[in-house]
Amino acid sequence: MNRWLGKQSEWIYALMRIVIGLLFACHGAQKLFGVLGGEQRLSEPLPLAAGIIELGGGLMVALGLRAGYAAFIASGTMAVAYFMAHAPRGFWPIQNRGELAVVYCFVFLYIASKGSGILSLDALMGKKK
């Protein structure tokens, strides 16, 4: 598999970064605008802050605009969300419905380690990938 997919790893990474960023931005849009089946949560400080980070950070990751920095902040946000909202309901993520928060946390940590890569505004602007 590495013979074929290994050659495509930069493109696969770019696709993953774009999809994950857009999905994360949708969570922020739910909180900030009450769209996509979500509920607007502007009166509560923590959901408001989370919504701003999710929408802004998700778009930055998807566009590849300082994606490493945005992903690092998003990763921390998901760690906090896990321990505040999910961990009190049980130890295991499958038990406390925190799998998505854990997956986002570690995928964003990976993106933070790799940066924007190809198909990014950073690459277009000639900034370090």
Chimera marker file (.cmm) of the C-alpha trace (Angstrom):
<marker_set name="trace">
<marker id="1" x="0.000" y="0.000" z="0.000" r="1" g="1" b="0" radius="0.5"/>
<marker id="2" x="2.845" y="2.394" z="0.798" r="1" g="1" b="0" radius="0.5"/>
<marker id="3" x="4.128" y="2.144" z="-2.789" r="1" g="1" b="0" radius="0.5"/>
<marker id="4" x="1.004" y="3.854" z="-4.096" r="1" g="1" b="0" radius="0.5"/>
<marker id="5" x="-0.506" y="5.767" z="-1.181" r="1" g="1" b="0" radius="0.5"/>
<marker id="6" x="2.885" y="6.857" z="0.133" r="1" g="1" b="0" radius="0.5"/>
<marker id="7" x="3.429" y="8.839" z="-3.048" r="1" g="1" b="0" radius="0.5"/>
<marker id="8" x="0.115" y="10.616" z="-2.463" r="1" g="1" b="0" radius="0.5"/>
<marker id="9" x="0.656" y="11.381" z="1.227" r="1" g="1" b="0" radius="0.5"/>
<marker id="10" x="0.949" y="15.170" z="0.830" r="1" g="1" b="0" radius="0.5"/>
<marker id="11" x="-2.300" y="15.301" z="-1.168" r="1" g="1" b="0" radius="0.5"/>
<marker id="12" x="-4.055" y="12.985" z="1.293" r="1" g="1" b="0" radius="0.5"/>
<marker id="13" x="-2.841" y="15.149" z="4.177" r="1" g="1" b="0" radius="0.5"/>
<marker id="14" x="-4.138" y="18.295" z="2.427" r="1" g="1" b="0" radius="0.5"/>
<marker id="15" x="-7.522" y="16.655" z="1.856" r="1" g="1" b="0" radius="0.5"/>
<marker id="16" x="-7.688" y="15.546" z="5.499" r="1" g="1" b="0" radius="0.5"/>
<marker id="17" x="-6.751" y="19.052" z="6.719" r="1" g="1" b="0" radius="0.5"/>
<marker id="18" x="-9.441" y="20.658" z="4.555" r="1" g="1" b="0" radius="0.5"/>
<marker id="19" x="-12.202" y="18.197" z="5.519" r="1" g="1" b="0" radius="0.5"/>
<marker id="20" x="-11.386" y="18.241" z="9.245" r="1" g="1" b="0" radius="0.5"/>
<marker id="21" x="-11.171" y="22.041" z="9.242" r="1" g="1" b="0" radius="0.5"/>
<marker id="22" x="-14.532" y="22.447" z="7.512" r="1" g="1" b="0" radius="0.5"/>
<marker id="23" x="-16.234" y="19.928" z="9.798" r="1" g="1" b="0" radius="0.5"/>
<marker id="24" x="-14.846" y="21.709" z="12.851" r="1" g="1" b="0" radius="0.5"/>
<marker id="25" x="-15.988" y="25.075" z="11.482" r="1" g="1" b="0" radius="0.5"/>
<marker id="26" x="-19.515" y="23.651" z="11.211" r="1" g="1" b="0" radius="0.5"/>
<marker id="27" x="-19.519" y="23.063" z="14.979" r="1" g="1" b="0" radius="0.5"/>
<marker id="28" x="-18.631" y="26.711" z="15.493" r="1" g="1" b="0" radius="0.5"/>
<marker id="29" x="-21.344" y="27.830" z="13.066" r="1" g="1" b="0" radius="0.5"/>
<marker id="30" x="-23.872" y="25.836" z="15.083" r="1" g="1" b="0" radius="0.5"/>
<marker id="31" x="-22.932" y="27.607" z="18.305" r="1" g="1" b="0" radius="0.5"/>
<marker id="32" x="-22.564" y="31.096" z="16.837" r="1" g="1" b="0" radius="0.5"/>
<marker id="33" x="-25.402" y="31.205" z="14.314" r="1" g="1" b="0" radius="0.5"/>
<marker id="34" x="-27.746" y="28.372" z="15.299" r="1" g="1" b="0" radius="0.5"/>
<marker id="35" x="-27.453" y="26.771" z="11.854" r="1" g="1" b="0" radius="0.5"/>
<marker id="36" x="-26.934" y="23.171" z="10.703" r="1" g="1" b="0" radius="0.5"/>
<marker id="37" x="-29.262" y="21.796" z="13.360" r="1" g="1" b="0" radius="0.5"/>
<marker id="38" x="-27.492" y="23.595" z="16.192" r="1" g="1" b="0" radius="0.5"/>
<marker id="39" x="-28.574" y="26.011" z="18.855" r="1" g="1" b="0" radius="0.5"/>
<marker id="40" x="-27.167" y="29.527" z="19.090" r="1" g="1" b="0" radius="0.5"/>
<marker id="41" x="-25.240" y="29.870" z="22.360" r="1" g="1" b="0" radius="0.5"/>
<marker id="42" x="-24.062" y="33.485" z="22.443" r="1" g="1" b="0" radius="0.5"/>
<marker id="43" x="-25.191" y="34.198" z="26.004" r="1" g="1" b="0" radius="0.5"/>
<marker id="44" x="-22.920" y="31.572" z="27.568" r="1" g="1" b="0" radius="0.5"/>
<marker id="45" x="-19.202" y="32.507" z="27.742" r="1" g="1" b="0" radius="0.5"/>
<marker id="46" x="-17.663" y="29.027" z="27.287" r="1" g="1" b="0" radius="0.5"/>
<marker id="47" x="-19.789" y="27.951" z="24.297" r="1" g="1" b="0" radius="0.5"/>
<marker id="48" x="-19.266" y="31.404" z="22.772" r="1" g="1" b="0" radius="0.5"/>
<marker id="49" x="-15.480" y="31.085" z="23.104" r="1" g="1" b="0" radius="0.5"/>
<marker id="50" x="-15.619" y="27.511" z="21.805" r="1" g="1" b="0" radius="0.5"/>
<marker id="51" x="-17.743" y="28.622" z="18.853" r="1" g="1" b="0" radius="0.5"/>
<marker id="52" x="-15.272" y="31.349" z="17.913" r="1" g="1" b="0" radius="0.5"/>
<marker id="53" x="-12.336" y="28.937" z="18.142" r="1" g="1" b="0" radius="0.5"/>
<marker id="54" x="-14.212" y="26.239" z="16.218" r="1" g="1" b="0" radius="0.5"/>
<marker id="55" x="-15.379" y="28.501" z="13.400" r="1" g="1" b="0" radius="0.5"/>
<marker id="56" x="-12.234" y="30.616" z="13.091" r="1" g="1" b="0" radius="0.5"/>
<marker id="57" x="-9.781" y="27.822" z="13.783" r="1" g="1" b="0" radius="0.5"/>
<marker id="58" x="-11.609" y="25.382" z="11.542" r="1" g="1" b="0" radius="0.5"/>
<marker id="59" x="-11.575" y="27.836" z="8.641" r="1" g="1" b="0" radius="0.5"/>
<marker id="60" x="-7.887" y="28.620" z="9.208" r="1" g="1" b="0" radius="0.5"/>
<marker id="61" x="-7.044" y="24.904" z="9.205" r="1" g="1" b="0" radius="0.5"/>
<marker id="62" x="-9.172" y="24.254" z="6.110" r="1" g="1" b="0" radius="0.5"/>
<marker id="63" x="-7.640" y="27.177" z="4.230" r="1" g="1" b="0" radius="0.5"/>
<marker id="64" x="-4.135" y="26.390" z="5.420" r="1" g="1" b="0" radius="0.5"/>
<marker id="65" x="-3.655" y="29.833" z="6.938" r="1" g="1" b="0" radius="0.5"/>
<marker id="66" x="-1.265" y="29.380" z="9.864" r="1" g="1" b="0" radius="0.5"/>
<marker id="67" x="-2.893" y="25.982" z="10.253" r="1" g="1" b="0" radius="0.5"/>
<marker id="68" x="-0.300" y="24.739" z="12.738" r="1" g="1" b="0" radius="0.5"/>
<marker id="69" x="-1.074" y="27.490" z="15.234" r="1" g="1" b="0" radius="0.5"/>
<marker id="70" x="-4.834" y="27.256" z="14.723" r="1" g="1" b="0" radius="0.5"/>
<marker id="71" x="-4.734" y="23.465" z="15.070" r="1" g="1" b="0" radius="0.5"/>
<marker id="72" x="-2.709" y="23.683" z="18.288" r="1" g="1" b="0" radius="0.5"/>
<marker id="73" x="-5.331" y="25.967" z="19.836" r="1" g="1" b="0" radius="0.5"/>
<marker id="74" x="-8.142" y="23.755" z="18.514" r="1" g="1" b="0" radius="0.5"/>
<marker id="75" x="-6.446" y="20.674" z="19.972" r="1" g="1" b="0" radius="0.5"/>
<marker id="76" x="-6.283" y="22.284" z="23.394" r="1" g="1" b="0" radius="0.5"/>
<marker id="77" x="-9.888" y="23.379" z="23.112" r="1" g="1" b="0" radius="0.5"/>
<marker id="78" x="-10.959" y="19.814" z="22.412" r="1" g="1" b="0" radius="0.5"/>
<marker id="79" x="-8.923" y="18.517" z="25.356" r="1" g="1" b="0" radius="0.5"/>
<marker id="80" x="-10.654" y="21.018" z="27.646" r="1" g="1" b="0" radius="0.5"/>
<marker id="81" x="-14.047" y="20.138" z="26.145" r="1" g="1" b="0" radius="0.5"/>
<marker id="82" x="-13.408" y="16.454" z="26.751" r="1" g="1" b="0" radius="0.5"/>
<marker id="83" x="-12.471" y="16.867" z="30.394" r="1" g="1" b="0" radius="0.5"/>
<marker id="84" x="-15.212" y="19.389" z="31.154" r="1" g="1" b="0" radius="0.5"/>
<marker id="85" x="-18.141" y="17.892" z="29.236" r="1" g="1" b="0" radius="0.5"/>
<marker id="86" x="-17.398" y="14.202" z="28.724" r="1" g="1" b="0" radius="0.5"/>
<marker id="87" x="-15.024" y="12.824" z="31.366" r="1" g="1" b="0" radius="0.5"/>
<marker id="88" x="-17.415" y="13.482" z="34.277" r="1" g="1" b="0" radius="0.5"/>
<marker id="89" x="-19.851" y="11.015" z="32.638" r="1" g="1" b="0" radius="0.5"/>
<marker id="90" x="-17.394" y="8.117" z="32.745" r="1" g="1" b="0" radius="0.5"/>
<marker id="91" x="-13.781" y="7.125" z="32.141" r="1" g="1" b="0" radius="0.5"/>
<marker id="92" x="-13.916" y="5.707" z="28.605" r="1" g="1" b="0" radius="0.5"/>
<marker id="93" x="-14.661" y="7.952" z="25.597" r="1" g="1" b="0" radius="0.5"/>
<marker id="94" x="-17.020" y="5.317" z="24.169" r="1" g="1" b="0" radius="0.5"/>
<marker id="95" x="-18.909" y="5.396" z="27.463" r="1" g="1" b="0" radius="0.5"/>
<marker id="96" x="-19.073" y="9.185" z="27.900" r="1" g="1" b="0" radius="0.5"/>
<marker id="97" x="-19.673" y="10.024" z="24.202" r="1" g="1" b="0" radius="0.5"/>
<marker id="98" x="-16.387" y="11.881" z="23.970" r="1" g="1" b="0" radius="0.5"/>
<marker id="99" x="-14.899" y="10.005" z="20.997" r="1" g="1" b="0" radius="0.5"/>
<marker id="100" x="-15.275" y="12.952" z="18.618" r="1" g="1" b="0" radius="0.5"/>
<marker id="101" x="-13.570" y="15.343" z="21.038" r="1" g="1" b="0" radius="0.5"/>
<marker id="102" x="-10.667" y="12.898" z="21.443" r="1" g="1" b="0" radius="0.5"/>
<marker id="103" x="-10.350" y="12.343" z="17.685" r="1" g="1" b="0" radius="0.5"/>
<marker id="104" x="-10.415" y="16.096" z="16.971" r="1" g="1" b="0" radius="0.5"/>
<marker id="105" x="-7.861" y="16.685" z="19.749" r="1" g="1" b="0" radius="0.5"/>
<marker id="106" x="-5.331" y="14.243" z="18.306" r="1" g="1" b="0" radius="0.5"/>
<marker id="107" x="-5.941" y="15.028" z="14.630" r="1" g="1" b="0" radius="0.5"/>
<marker id="108" x="-5.440" y="18.720" z="15.381" r="1" g="1" b="0" radius="0.5"/>
<marker id="109" x="-2.285" y="17.887" z="17.334" r="1" g="1" b="0" radius="0.5"/>
<marker id="110" x="-1.010" y="16.064" z="14.229" r="1" g="1" b="0" radius="0.5"/>
<marker id="111" x="-1.908" y="19.028" z="12.013" r="1" g="1" b="0" radius="0.5"/>
<marker id="112" x="-0.129" y="21.324" z="14.475" r="1" g="1" b="0" radius="0.5"/>
<marker id="113" x="3.004" y="19.199" z="14.056" r="1" g="1" b="0" radius="0.5"/>
<marker id="114" x="2.871" y="19.237" z="10.215" r="1" g="1" b="0" radius="0.5"/>
<marker id="115" x="1.594" y="22.729" z="9.476" r="1" g="1" b="0" radius="0.5"/>
<marker id="116" x="-0.373" y="23.838" z="6.435" r="1" g="1" b="0" radius="0.5"/>
<marker id="117" x="1.303" y="21.762" z="3.718" r="1" g="1" b="0" radius="0.5"/>
<marker id="118" x="0.239" y="21.896" z="0.086" r="1" g="1" b="0" radius="0.5"/>
<marker id="119" x="-3.080" y="23.312" z="-1.133" r="1" g="1" b="0" radius="0.5"/>
<marker id="120" x="-2.874" y="26.054" z="1.469" r="1" g="1" b="0" radius="0.5"/>
<marker id="121" x="-2.858" y="29.825" z="1.619" r="1" g="1" b="0" radius="0.5"/>
<marker id="122" x="0.484" y="29.618" z="3.412" r="1" g="1" b="0" radius="0.5"/>
<marker id="123" x="1.987" y="27.721" z="0.452" r="1" g="1" b="0" radius="0.5"/>
<marker id="124" x="0.397" y="30.162" z="-1.968" r="1" g="1" b="0" radius="0.5"/>
<marker id="125" x="1.906" y="33.086" z="-0.082" r="1" g="1" b="0" radius="0.5"/>
<marker id="126" x="5.298" y="31.381" z="0.030" r="1" g="1" b="0" radius="0.5"/>
<marker id="127" x="5.331" y="30.934" z="3.802" r="1" g="1" b="0" radius="0.5"/>
<marker id="128" x="6.929" y="27.919" z="5.397" r="1" g="1" b="0" radius="0.5"/>
<marker id="129" x="4.669" y="24.891" z="4.947" r="1" g="1" b="0" radius="0.5"/>
<link id1="1" id2="2" r="1" g="1" b="0" radius="0.2"/>
<link id1="2" id2="3" r="1" g="1" b="0" radius="0.2"/>
<link id1="3" id2="4" r="1" g="1" b="0" radius="0.2"/>
<link id1="4" id2="5" r="1" g="1" b="0" radius="0.2"/>
<link id1="5" id2="6" r="1" g="1" b="0" radius="0.2"/>
<link id1="6" id2="7" r="1" g="1" b="0" radius="0.2"/>
<link id1="7" id2="8" r="1" g="1" b="0" radius="0.2"/>
<link id1="8" id2="9" r="1" g="1" b="0" radius="0.2"/>
<link id1="9" id2="10" r="1" g="1" b="0" radius="0.2"/>
<link id1="10" id2="11" r="1" g="1" b="0" radius="0.2"/>
<link id1="11" id2="12" r="1" g="1" b="0" radius="0.2"/>
<link id1="12" id2="13" r="1" g="1" b="0" radius="0.2"/>
<link id1="13" id2="14" r="1" g="1" b="0" radius="0.2"/>
<link id1="14" id2="15" r="1" g="1" b="0" radius="0.2"/>
<link id1="15" id2="16" r="1" g="1" b="0" radius="0.2"/>
<link id1="16" id2="17" r="1" g="1" b="0" radius="0.2"/>
<link id1="17" id2="18" r="1" g="1" b="0" radius="0.2"/>
<link id1="18" id2="19" r="1" g="1" b="0" radius="0.2"/>
<link id1="19" id2="20" r="1" g="1" b="0" radius="0.2"/>
<link id1="20" id2="21" r="1" g="1" b="0" radius="0.2"/>
<link id1="21" id2="22" r="1" g="1" b="0" radius="0.2"/>
<link id1="22" id2="23" r="1" g="1" b="0" radius="0.2"/>
<link id1="23" id2="24" r="1" g="1" b="0" radius="0.2"/>
<link id1="24" id2="25" r="1" g="1" b="0" radius="0.2"/>
<link id1="25" id2="26" r="1" g="1" b="0" radius="0.2"/>
<link id1="26" id2="27" r="1" g="1" b="0" radius="0.2"/>
<link id1="27" id2="28" r="1" g="1" b="0" radius="0.2"/>
<link id1="28" id2="29" r="1" g="1" b="0" radius="0.2"/>
<link id1="29" id2="30" r="1" g="1" b="0" radius="0.2"/>
<link id1="30" id2="31" r="1" g="1" b="0" radius="0.2"/>
<link id1="31" id2="32" r="1" g="1" b="0" radius="0.2"/>
<link id1="32" id2="33" r="1" g="1" b="0" radius="0.2"/>
<link id1="33" id2="34" r="1" g="1" b="0" radius="0.2"/>
<link id1="34" id2="35" r="1" g="1" b="0" radius="0.2"/>
<link id1="35" id2="36" r="1" g="1" b="0" radius="0.2"/>
<link id1="36" id2="37" r="1" g="1" b="0" radius="0.2"/>
<link id1="37" id2="38" r="1" g="1" b="0" radius="0.2"/>
<link id1="38" id2="39" r="1" g="1" b="0" radius="0.2"/>
<link id1="39" id2="40" r="1" g="1" b="0" radius="0.2"/>
<link id1="40" id2="41" r="1" g="1" b="0" radius="0.2"/>
<link id1="41" id2="42" r="1" g="1" b="0" radius="0.2"/>
<link id1="42" id2="43" r="1" g="1" b="0" radius="0.2"/>
<link id1="43" id2="44" r="1" g="1" b="0" radius="0.2"/>
<link id1="44" id2="45" r="1" g="1" b="0" radius="0.2"/>
<link id1="45" id2="46" r="1" g="1" b="0" radius="0.2"/>
<link id1="46" id2="47" r="1" g="1" b="0" radius="0.2"/>
<link id1="47" id2="48" r="1" g="1" b="0" radius="0.2"/>
<link id1="48" id2="49" r="1" g="1" b="0" radius="0.2"/>
<link id1="49" id2="50" r="1" g="1" b="0" radius="0.2"/>
<link id1="50" id2="51" r="1" g="1" b="0" radius="0.2"/>
<link id1="51" id2="52" r="1" g="1" b="0" radius="0.2"/>
<link id1="52" id2="53" r="1" g="1" b="0" radius="0.2"/>
<link id1="53" id2="54" r="1" g="1" b="0" radius="0.2"/>
<link id1="54" id2="55" r="1" g="1" b="0" radius="0.2"/>
<link id1="55" id2="56" r="1" g="1" b="0" radius="0.2"/>
<link id1="56" id2="57" r="1" g="1" b="0" radius="0.2"/>
<link id1="57" id2="58" r="1" g="1" b="0" radius="0.2"/>
<link id1="58" id2="59" r="1" g="1" b="0" radius="0.2"/>
<link id1="59" id2="60" r="1" g="1" b="0" radius="0.2"/>
<link id1="60" id2="61" r="1" g="1" b="0" radius="0.2"/>
<link id1="61" id2="62" r="1" g="1" b="0" radius="0.2"/>
<link id1="62" id2="63" r="1" g="1" b="0" radius="0.2"/>
<link id1="63" id2="64" r="1" g="1" b="0" radius="0.2"/>
<link id1="64" id2="65" r="1" g="1" b="0" radius="0.2"/>
<link id1="65" id2="66" r="1" g="1" b="0" radius="0.2"/>
<link id1="66" id2="67" r="1" g="1" b="0" radius="0.2"/>
<link id1="67" id2="68" r="1" g="1" b="0" radius="0.2"/>
<link id1="68" id2="69" r="1" g="1" b="0" radius="0.2"/>
<link id1="69" id2="70" r="1" g="1" b="0" radius="0.2"/>
<link id1="70" id2="71" r="1" g="1" b="0" radius="0.2"/>
<link id1="71" id2="72" r="1" g="1" b="0" radius="0.2"/>
<link id1="72" id2="73" r="1" g="1" b="0" radius="0.2"/>
<link id1="73" id2="74" r="1" g="1" b="0" radius="0.2"/>
<link id1="74" id2="75" r="1" g="1" b="0" radius="0.2"/>
<link id1="75" id2="76" r="1" g="1" b="0" radius="0.2"/>
<link id1="76" id2="77" r="1" g="1" b="0" radius="0.2"/>
<link id1="77" id2="78" r="1" g="1" b="0" radius="0.2"/>
<link id1="78" id2="79" r="1" g="1" b="0" radius="0.2"/>
<link id1="79" id2="80" r="1" g="1" b="0" radius="0.2"/>
<link id1="80" id2="81" r="1" g="1" b="0" radius="0.2"/>
<link id1="81" id2="82" r="1" g="1" b="0" radius="0.2"/>
<link id1="82" id2="83" r="1" g="1" b="0" radius="0.2"/>
<link id1="83" id2="84" r="1" g="1" b="0" radius="0.2"/>
<link id1="84" id2="85" r="1" g="1" b="0" radius="0.2"/>
<link id1="85" id2="86" r="1" g="1" b="0" radius="0.2"/>
<link id1="86" id2="87" r="1" g="1" b="0" radius="0.2"/>
<link id1="87" id2="88" r="1" g="1" b="0" radius="0.2"/>
<link id1="88" id2="89" r="1" g="1" b="0" radius="0.2"/>
<link id1="89" id2="90" r="1" g="1" b="0" radius="0.2"/>
<link id1="90" id2="91" r="1" g="1" b="0" radius="0.2"/>
<link id1="91" id2="92" r="1" g="1" b="0" radius="0.2"/>
<link id1="92" id2="93" r="1" g="1" b="0" radius="0.2"/>
<link id1="93" id2="94" r="1" g="1" b="0" radius="0.2"/>
<link id1="94" id2="95" r="1" g="1" b="0" radius="0.2"/>
<link id1="95" id2="96" r="1" g="1" b="0" radius="0.2"/>
<link id1="96" id2="97" r="1" g="1" b="0" radius="0.2"/>
<link id1="97" id2="98" r="1" g="1" b="0" radius="0.2"/>
<link id1="98" id2="99" r="1" g="1" b="0" radius="0.2"/>
<link id1="99" id2="100" r="1" g="1" b="0" radius="0.2"/>
<link id1="100" id2="101" r="1" g="1" b="0" radius="0.2"/>
<link id1="101" id2="102" r="1" g="1" b="0" radius="0.2"/>
<link id1="102" id2="103" r="1" g="1" b="0" radius="0.2"/>
<link id1="103" id2="104" r="1" g="1" b="0" radius="0.2"/>
<link id1="104" id2="105" r="1" g="1" b="0" radius="0.2"/>
<link id1="105" id2="106" r="1" g="1" b="0" radius="0.2"/>
<link id1="106" id2="107" r="1" g="1" b="0" radius="0.2"/>
<link id1="107" id2="108" r="1" g="1" b="0" radius="0.2"/>
<link id1="108" id2="109" r="1" g="1" b="0" radius="0.2"/>
<link id1="109" id2="110" r="1" g="1" b="0" radius="0.2"/>
<link id1="110" id2="111" r="1" g="1" b="0" radius="0.2"/>
<link id1="111" id2="112" r="1" g="1" b="0" radius="0.2"/>
<link id1="112" id2="113" r="1" g="1" b="0" radius="0.2"/>
<link id1="113" id2="114" r="1" g="1" b="0" radius="0.2"/>
<link id1="114" id2="115" r="1" g="1" b="0" radius="0.2"/>
<link id1="115" id2="116" r="1" g="1" b="0" radius="0.2"/>
<link id1="116" id2="117" r="1" g="1" b="0" radius="0.2"/>
<link id1="117" id2="118" r="1" g="1" b="0" radius="0.2"/>
<link id1="118" id2="119" r="1" g="1" b="0" radius="0.2"/>
<link id1="119" id2="120" r="1" g="1" b="0" radius="0.2"/>
<link id1="120" id2="121" r="1" g="1" b="0" radius="0.2"/>
<link id1="121" id2="122" r="1" g="1" b="0" radius="0.2"/>
<link id1="122" id2="123" r="1" g="1" b="0" radius="0.2"/>
<link id1="123" id2="124" r="1" g="1" b="0" radius="0.2"/>
<link id1="124" id2="125" r="1" g="1" b="0" radius="0.2"/>
<link id1="125" id2="126" r="1" g="1" b="0" radius="0.2"/>
<link id1="126" id2="127" r="1" g="1" b="0" radius="0.2"/>
<link id1="127" id2="128" r="1" g="1" b="0" radius="0.2"/>
<link id1="128" id2="129" r="1" g="1" b="0" radius="0.2"/>
</marker_set>
